[in-house]
Amino acid sequence: MALMDDNREVPLGLKSQQGNYLHKVKKIMKRFAFKMFLKPGFEEEYEKRHAALWPELKKQIKEAGVKNYSIYWDKETNILFGYQEIEGEQSSQDMGADEITQKWWAYMADIMETNPDNSPVTIPIKEVFHLD
Amino acid sequence: MALMDDNREVPLGLKSQQGNYLHKVKKIMKRFAFKMFLKPGFEEEYEKRHAALWPELKKQIKEAGVKNYSIYWDKETNILFGYQEIEGEQSSQDMGADEITQKWWAYMADIMETNPDNSPVTIPIKEVFHLD
């Protein structure tokens, strides 16, 4: 049997004769971008808290399939621009049923515009262009 | 020789005994996010023109190492958020020396806020969080 030595994706479950998976399978990925609103003067605090994101929350987000998640801050408008890639069913903003997420939102509520349940006001923004 | 059937990165140049590269090598990647400004009422036109992005410009951007490039439109502010991953030296916004880029910028100048050289007004925004 010849080596599969290119980078082709293979159907889920295809194994080598040794019984090992030959390549990772590409999962369906969706991009999600949104804006949130930081209260004026809290940029440093926002960054500091996120640099120390709770490990259990990090784990929860990753296990839900949210990847390559970045947040950017626009100093002229105080808008926070979030970008993430989602392999599961939920974005990070849909995880309000999760207890750790609820605690995080309560912790962040003093420096962000929030909804009555402490979730950050989140407005999806529309993709108008993409180039792989 | 056993199959290399995991997903490890291998040093550049490592080949199988058949002479083929076993795996892609991970390159250094930088993220870049920025905002631009769309003139009011041109969202549909912006999207339409970008859906028909000139193949030679697409090629130029890709060959320069700009990947996973998305643009989002915020309807409340008319701000365009750009996100891209860069493996080379330049972002898409640094390519003003390129003739095709110049032509594209001239073509887009009627619907965007631009600088005197037709380049879109581009303001980098600061990354305040990232999770792989």
Contacts between the chains, C-beta under 8 A, distances in Angstrom:
chain1	res1	chain2	res2	distance
A	2	B	18	7.9
A	3	B	3	6.6
A	3	B	16	5.7
A	3	B	18	6.2
A	3	B	20	7.5
A	5	B	16	5.2
A	5	B	18	6.6
A	5	B	20	4.2
A	5	B	21	7.0
A	5	B	22	5.8
A	6	B	20	7.4
A	7	B	23	7.5
A	7	B	24	5.6
A	16	B	3	5.4
A	16	B	5	5.5
A	18	B	2	7.5
A	18	B	3	6.2
A	18	B	5	6.9
A	20	B	3	7.1
A	20	B	5	4.0
A	20	B	6	7.8
A	21	B	5	6.6
A	22	B	3	7.5
A	22	B	5	5.7
A	23	B	7	7.5
A	24	B	7	5.4
A	31	B	70	6.2
A	33	B	70	7.1
A	33	B	72	4.6
A	33	B	81	6.8
A	33	B	83	7.5
A	35	B	74	6.2
A	43	B	128	7.1
A	46	B	128	6.0
A	47	B	128	4.4
A	47	B	129	7.3
A	50	B	128	6.3
A	50	B	129	4.0
A	51	B	129	7.8
A	53	B	129	7.6
A	53	B	131	7.3
A	58	B	131	6.4
A	61	B	131	6.5
A	62	B	131	7.4
A	66	B	131	7.8
A	67	B	131	7.8
A	67	B	132	6.8
A	68	B	131	8.0
A	68	B	132	6.6
A	69	B	129	7.5
A	69	B	130	7.0
A	69	B	131	4.5
A	70	B	31	6.2
A	70	B	33	7.1
A	70	B	83	7.5
A	70	B	127	5.8
A	70	B	129	6.6
A	70	B	130	4.8
A	70	B	131	7.9
A	71	B	127	7.3
A	71	B	128	5.4
A	71	B	129	4.0
A	71	B	130	7.7
A	72	B	33	4.5
A	72	B	81	7.8
A	72	B	125	4.3
A	72	B	126	6.2
A	72	B	127	5.6
A	72	B	128	6.7
A	73	B	125	6.5
A	73	B	126	5.2
A	73	B	128	4.7
A	74	B	35	6.2
A	74	B	79	7.8
A	74	B	123	7.8
A	74	B	125	4.9
A	75	B	125	7.9
A	75	B	126	7.2
A	76	B	123	7.5
A	77	B	77	6.9
A	77	B	79	7.7
A	79	B	74	7.8
A	79	B	77	7.7
A	79	B	79	7.7
A	80	B	128	7.4
A	81	B	33	6.8
A	81	B	72	7.9
A	81	B	81	5.1
A	81	B	125	6.4
A	83	B	33	7.4
A	83	B	70	7.4
A	83	B	83	5.0
A	123	B	74	7.9
A	123	B	76	7.5
A	125	B	72	4.3
A	125	B	73	6.5
A	125	B	74	4.9
A	125	B	75	7.9
A	125	B	81	6.6
A	126	B	72	6.2
A	126	B	73	5.2
A	126	B	75	7.2
A	127	B	70	5.8
A	127	B	71	7.3
A	127	B	72	5.6
A	128	B	43	7.1
A	128	B	46	6.0
A	128	B	47	4.4
A	128	B	50	6.3
A	128	B	71	5.4
A	128	B	72	6.6
A	128	B	73	4.7
A	128	B	80	7.3
A	129	B	47	7.2
A	129	B	50	4.0
A	129	B	51	7.8
A	129	B	53	7.6
A	129	B	69	7.5
A	129	B	70	6.6
A	129	B	71	4.0
A	130	B	69	6.9
A	130	B	70	4.8
A	130	B	71	7.7
A	131	B	53	7.3
A	131	B	58	6.4
A	131	B	61	6.4
A	131	B	62	7.4
A	131	B	66	7.7
A	131	B	67	7.8
A	131	B	68	8.0
A	131	B	69	4.4
A	131	B	70	7.9
A	132	B	67	6.8
A	132	B	68	6.6
